[in-house]
Amino acid sequence: MHQAVKGGSTVGEAKVVAEGLTKRYGDVLAVDDVSLTVHAEEIVGIVGPNGAGKTTTIEMMEGLRKPDAGRCTVCGFDSVRQNRQVRERIGISLQQAGLPEEVTVLEVLRLYASLYANPVPVGDLLHQFGLEDKARTRTEKLSGGQRQRLVLALALIGRPEVIFLDEPTTGLDPQARRDLWDVIRGLKREGRAIVISTHYMDEVEHLCDRVLVMDRGRILASGTPRELMNEYGPESVVEIELDQRHVDTAALSGLDAVTGVKVDDERILLYTAHTARTLMDLAAYAQRMNLPLGDLRTRSAGMDDVFIALTGRSVRA
């Protein structure tokens, strides 16, 4: 198998190659000239708020939606012209709402297995995804985490080389999300190429080898989470509670070492290249303006801060 070296680490052969994908809906440019490559044994995240173009991009890679310009190949096959061959090699995660109801976990797995010439044995999937004790439970009785594990099992039943996961952990509690991350990491170790779209920035920090930051149909930046945080993120973030009616954000922006200011609900975020210096200047400013400092905390910059630096707004906006 051909191997490539990127960022000092070895990755497998290219499984997905998208070049210049573009899609319009009337006057709206939903996806604007998006290109990316995904390798075997790699998790690539596409992150951005709702409406950024993530789902449309993935649907074009899957061959479910025809691009107006550009092309994509999956395992060497054109997603549009050779869609049957592509479908045989990919796994697509359904939204949880797409699961059939009034059938058991075992029944839905057997139904999907009947669609493939060489499916993964149902018993193996029940074991791999921790669903053995739920085999005879109806799908509507499963918890959110159990339903999402079933969705992943269905995506894998045809032995795909590439897996597309659209917002895989939406609606899950924190522990269920982390459990699902462990499952996805296991799929990577098995040699799969995995594409994830998400608006959870902690998800890409913990899970993805590479990240594409997307907004308004365009890729704004790409790289490993650490590369993006080093290039676009501040050294740290100072979060404070202040009465925003009496705060001059321009004055805060002028504090020494402050690289940006954001008002977020009832808090003000100061992005800084030198935490100690900013804290001293902030205390002096508050005293000079007779402003009581409420709860104050500092933290390291994360992918949320990268997105704000690139777009000027939160990924949840």
C-alpha positions as CSV (number, residue, x, y, z in Angstrom):
1,M,0.0,0.0,0.0
2,H,1.3,3.4,-0.9
3,Q,2.3,5.5,2.1
4,A,2.6,9.3,2.4
5,V,4.2,11.3,5.0
6,K,2.4,14.4,6.3
7,G,3.3,16.6,9.3
8,G,5.9,14.1,10.4
9,S,3.6,11.1,10.6
10,T,2.8,8.3,8.2
11,V,-0.7,8.0,6.7
12,G,-2.2,5.4,4.5
13,E,-3.2,5.7,0.8
14,A,-5.6,8.4,-0.3
15,K,-9.2,7.1,-0.1
16,V,-11.1,10.3,-0.8
17,V,-9.9,13.0,-3.2
18,A,-12.2,16.0,-3.7
19,E,-11.2,18.8,-6.0
20,G,-13.0,22.1,-6.4
21,L,-16.4,21.0,-5.2
22,T,-19.0,23.7,-5.7
23,K,-22.7,23.8,-5.2
24,R,-25.3,26.5,-5.6
25,Y,-29.0,26.7,-4.6
26,G,-30.4,29.5,-6.6
27,D,-28.4,32.6,-5.7
28,V,-26.9,31.0,-2.7
29,L,-23.3,29.6,-3.0
30,A,-23.6,26.8,-0.5
31,V,-20.2,25.2,-1.2
32,D,-17.4,27.2,-2.8
33,D,-14.5,25.4,-4.4
34,V,-13.8,22.9,-1.6
35,S,-10.8,20.5,-2.0
36,L,-9.6,17.9,0.4
37,T,-8.0,14.5,0.6
38,V,-8.6,11.8,3.2
39,H,-6.3,8.8,3.8
40,A,-6.7,5.4,5.2
41,E,-6.2,5.3,9.0
42,E,-7.1,9.0,9.3
43,I,-10.0,11.0,10.8
44,V,-10.6,14.3,9.1
45,G,-13.1,16.7,10.7
46,I,-15.1,19.4,8.8
47,V,-16.2,22.0,11.4
48,G,-18.4,25.0,11.2
49,P,-21.8,26.3,12.3
50,N,-25.1,25.1,10.9
51,G,-25.4,26.4,7.3
52,A,-21.6,26.4,6.8
53,G,-21.9,23.8,3.9
54,K,-20.6,20.8,5.8
55,T,-23.5,18.4,5.0
56,T,-23.7,19.4,1.3
57,T,-19.9,18.9,1.0
58,I,-20.2,15.4,2.5
59,E,-23.2,14.5,0.3
60,M,-21.2,15.5,-2.8
61,M,-18.4,13.2,-1.7
62,E,-20.8,10.4,-1.1
63,G,-22.4,10.9,-4.5
64,L,-25.8,11.7,-3.0
65,R,-25.7,15.2,-4.5
66,K,-24.2,16.2,-7.8
67,P,-21.7,19.1,-7.7
68,D,-22.2,22.1,-10.0
69,A,-18.4,22.1,-10.5
70,G,-15.5,20.0,-9.3
71,R,-15.3,16.2,-8.7
72,C,-14.6,13.6,-6.1
73,T,-13.2,10.1,-6.2
74,V,-13.7,7.5,-3.5
75,C,-11.3,4.6,-3.6
76,G,-10.5,5.6,-7.2
77,F,-14.1,5.7,-8.4
78,D,-15.9,8.9,-9.4
79,S,-18.7,9.7,-6.9
80,V,-21.1,10.7,-9.7
81,R,-20.3,8.6,-12.7
82,Q,-19.3,5.4,-10.8
83,N,-21.7,5.8,-7.9
84,R,-22.5,2.1,-7.6
85,Q,-18.9,1.3,-7.0
86,V,-18.6,4.1,-4.5
87,R,-21.7,3.0,-2.6
88,E,-20.1,-0.5,-2.2
89,R,-17.1,1.0,-0.5
90,I,-18.6,3.6,1.9
91,G,-20.6,3.6,5.1
92,I,-23.0,6.4,5.8
93,S,-24.3,7.3,9.2
94,L,-28.0,7.9,9.3
95,Q,-29.5,10.5,11.6
96,Q,-30.9,8.8,14.6
97,A,-34.4,9.8,13.5
98,G,-33.9,7.6,10.5
99,L,-33.9,4.4,12.4
100,P,-36.9,2.2,11.8
101,E,-39.1,1.8,14.9
102,E,-41.1,-1.1,16.3
103,V,-38.3,-3.5,15.3
104,T,-35.5,-4.8,17.5
105,V,-31.8,-4.1,17.2
106,L,-31.2,-7.6,16.0
107,E,-34.0,-7.3,13.4
108,V,-32.7,-4.1,11.9
109,L,-29.1,-5.4,11.7
110,R,-30.3,-8.5,10.0
111,L,-32.4,-6.4,7.5
112,Y,-29.4,-4.3,6.6
113,A,-27.1,-7.4,6.4
114,S,-29.5,-8.9,3.8
115,L,-28.6,-6.0,1.4
116,Y,-24.9,-6.9,1.2
117,A,-23.1,-9.9,-0.5
118,N,-20.5,-10.2,2.3
119,P,-21.8,-8.4,5.4
120,V,-20.1,-8.3,8.8
121,P,-21.7,-11.0,10.9
122,V,-24.5,-9.5,13.0
123,G,-23.1,-11.1,16.2
124,D,-19.7,-9.5,15.6
125,L,-21.4,-6.0,15.3
126,L,-23.4,-6.5,18.5
127,H,-20.2,-7.4,20.4
128,Q,-18.1,-4.6,18.8
129,F,-20.6,-1.9,19.7
130,G,-21.7,-3.2,23.1
131,L,-25.2,-4.0,22.0
132,E,-25.4,-7.7,22.9
133,D,-27.7,-7.1,25.8
134,K,-29.9,-4.9,23.7
135,A,-30.3,-7.3,20.8
136,R,-34.0,-7.9,21.4
137,T,-34.8,-4.3,22.5
138,R,-36.9,-2.2,20.1
139,T,-35.0,0.7,18.6
140,E,-37.2,3.4,20.1
141,K,-36.4,2.1,23.6
142,L,-32.7,2.6,23.2
143,S,-30.9,5.5,24.9
144,G,-29.3,8.2,22.7
145,G,-25.8,6.7,23.0
146,Q,-27.1,3.2,22.2
147,R,-29.0,4.5,19.2
148,Q,-25.9,6.2,17.9
149,R,-23.8,3.0,18.3
150,L,-26.5,1.2,16.3
151,V,-26.3,3.8,13.6
152,L,-22.5,3.2,13.4
153,A,-23.0,-0.5,13.3
154,L,-25.3,-0.1,10.3
155,A,-22.8,2.1,8.6
156,L,-20.2,-0.7,9.0
157,I,-22.2,-3.7,8.1
158,G,-21.1,-3.7,4.4
159,R,-17.3,-3.6,5.3
160,P,-16.7,-0.1,4.0
161,E,-13.3,1.4,3.4
162,V,-14.5,5.0,4.0
163,I,-17.0,6.1,6.7
164,F,-18.9,9.4,6.6
165,L,-20.3,10.6,9.9
166,D,-22.5,13.7,9.9
167,E,-22.8,15.2,13.4
168,P,-22.4,11.8,15.0
169,T,-22.7,12.9,18.6
170,T,-25.4,15.6,18.5
171,G,-27.8,15.2,21.4
172,L,-25.6,12.8,23.4
173,D,-24.6,13.4,27.0
174,P,-20.9,14.0,27.7
175,Q,-20.1,10.4,28.7
176,A,-22.0,8.9,25.7
177,R,-20.0,11.3,23.4
178,R,-16.7,10.1,24.8
179,D,-17.8,6.4,24.5
180,L,-18.6,7.0,20.9
181,W,-15.2,8.7,20.4
182,D,-13.5,5.5,21.6
183,V,-15.6,3.5,19.0
184,I,-14.6,5.9,16.2
185,R,-10.9,5.7,17.2
186,G,-11.2,1.9,17.0
187,L,-12.5,2.1,13.4
188,K,-9.5,4.3,12.5
189,R,-7.1,1.6,13.9
190,E,-8.8,-0.9,11.7
191,G,-7.6,1.1,8.7
192,R,-10.7,3.0,7.8
193,A,-10.7,6.5,6.4
194,I,-13.2,8.6,8.3
195,V,-14.8,12.0,7.6
196,I,-16.7,13.7,10.4
197,S,-18.7,16.9,10.2
198,T,-19.4,18.5,13.6
199,H,-19.9,21.8,15.3
200,Y,-18.4,20.5,18.5
201,M,-14.8,21.9,18.7
202,D,-13.8,19.7,21.6
203,E,-14.7,16.8,19.4
204,V,-12.2,17.7,16.7
205,E,-9.5,18.4,19.3
206,H,-9.8,15.0,20.9
207,L,-10.7,12.9,17.8
208,C,-9.4,14.3,14.5
209,D,-6.0,14.0,12.8
210,R,-6.8,16.9,10.6
211,V,-9.4,19.6,10.6
212,L,-11.0,21.8,7.9
213,V,-12.6,25.0,9.3
214,M,-15.6,25.8,7.1
215,D,-17.9,28.9,7.1
216,R,-20.3,30.2,4.5
217,G,-19.3,27.4,2.1
218,R,-15.6,28.0,2.1
219,I,-12.6,26.3,3.7
220,L,-11.0,29.0,5.8
221,A,-8.1,27.0,7.2
222,S,-6.9,23.4,7.5
223,G,-4.3,21.4,9.5
224,T,-3.9,19.4,12.6
225,P,-5.7,20.8,15.7
226,R,-2.4,21.7,17.2
227,E,-1.2,23.5,14.0
228,L,-4.4,25.5,13.8
229,M,-4.2,26.5,17.5
230,N,-0.6,27.5,17.1
231,E,-1.2,29.5,13.9
232,Y,-4.6,31.2,14.7
233,G,-5.2,30.8,18.4
234,P,-4.0,33.2,21.1
235,E,-1.6,32.1,23.8
236,S,-4.5,32.1,26.3
237,V,-7.9,33.5,27.0
238,V,-9.0,35.6,30.0
239,E,-12.7,35.3,30.7
240,I,-14.3,38.0,33.0
241,E,-17.8,39.0,34.1
242,L,-18.3,42.7,33.7
243,D,-21.3,45.0,33.3
244,Q,-21.2,45.3,29.5
245,R,-23.2,48.5,29.6
246,H,-20.2,50.3,31.1
247,V,-17.4,48.5,29.3
248,D,-15.5,50.1,26.4
249,T,-14.4,47.1,24.3
250,A,-12.1,49.3,22.2
251,A,-10.3,50.3,25.4
252,L,-10.0,46.6,26.3
253,S,-8.6,45.9,22.8
254,G,-5.9,48.4,23.5
255,L,-4.6,46.7,26.6
256,D,-1.0,45.5,26.2
257,A,-0.7,42.0,24.7
258,V,-4.5,41.7,24.0
259,T,-5.0,40.4,20.4
260,G,-8.8,40.4,20.4
261,V,-12.0,41.0,22.5
262,K,-15.3,39.1,22.2
263,V,-18.5,39.7,24.1
264,D,-20.1,36.3,24.8
265,D,-23.5,36.4,26.7
266,E,-22.6,37.8,30.1
267,R,-18.9,37.3,29.8
268,I,-16.1,39.2,28.0
269,L,-13.3,37.2,26.5
270,L,-9.8,38.7,26.1
271,Y,-7.5,36.9,23.7
272,T,-3.9,37.5,24.8
273,A,-0.3,36.8,23.9
274,H,0.9,37.4,27.5
275,T,-1.5,36.4,30.3
276,A,0.2,38.0,33.3
277,R,0.7,41.3,31.5
278,T,-3.0,41.4,30.4
279,L,-4.2,40.6,33.9
280,M,-2.2,43.5,35.4
281,D,-3.4,45.9,32.8
282,L,-7.0,44.7,33.2
283,A,-6.9,45.2,37.0
284,A,-5.5,48.7,36.5
285,Y,-8.2,49.5,33.9
286,A,-11.0,48.2,36.2
287,Q,-9.7,50.3,39.1
288,R,-9.4,53.4,36.9
289,M,-12.9,53.0,35.6
290,N,-14.3,51.9,39.0
291,L,-15.6,48.6,37.5
292,P,-16.0,45.6,39.8
293,L,-14.4,42.5,38.3
294,G,-16.7,39.6,38.6
295,D,-15.7,35.9,38.1
296,L,-12.4,35.8,36.3
297,R,-10.6,32.8,34.9
298,T,-7.9,32.0,32.4
299,R,-7.6,29.1,30.1
300,S,-5.5,27.8,27.2
301,A,-6.8,28.6,23.8
302,G,-8.8,25.9,22.0
303,M,-10.4,25.2,18.6
304,D,-13.4,27.4,19.6
305,D,-10.9,30.3,19.8
306,V,-9.4,29.4,16.4
307,F,-12.8,29.6,14.8
308,I,-13.6,32.9,16.4
309,A,-10.2,34.2,15.2
310,L,-11.0,33.1,11.7
311,T,-14.6,34.2,11.5
312,G,-15.2,36.7,14.2
313,R,-18.0,34.7,15.7
314,S,-18.7,31.5,17.6
315,V,-19.2,28.2,15.9
316,R,-22.6,28.0,17.6
317,A,-23.7,31.3,16.1
